[in-house]
């Protein structure tokens, strides 16, 4: 049960939650931007 909760939180953190340090992009979006630049 705990692993599922932690996995859900990590997914939210990396895929849905915008980060101010990344100019309000998600970590996944910021990483994708470096691949297409």
N, C-alpha and C positions, 0 to 999 in steps of 0.2 A: 504494500500500500504506500509506504513512504517513497519508494523508488518511482512510482507513478506520479506522485505529487511533485517530487523534485524534477522529474522529466518534463512535466507540464509547465512548471515554472521556468525552466531553462528554455523551453520552446517559446514561451511568452516573452521572455527577456530578449531573446535573439531575433525573433520574427515579428513581434507585434509592438513592443515598447520602444518608442523613439527615444534616442539619447541626445541630450543637449551637446555633449562633446563631439557628436557626429553630425552636427547641424540638423538635428531632429530627424535623422534617419535611423532605421533599425540597424543593428550590426550586420544582419544578412544583406540588407540593401547597400550598406557602405562597402561591404566586401565585394558584392557583385559589381559595384561601380568601379572598383579598382581593376576588375578583370576585363571590363569593356573600355577602359580608358586608353 
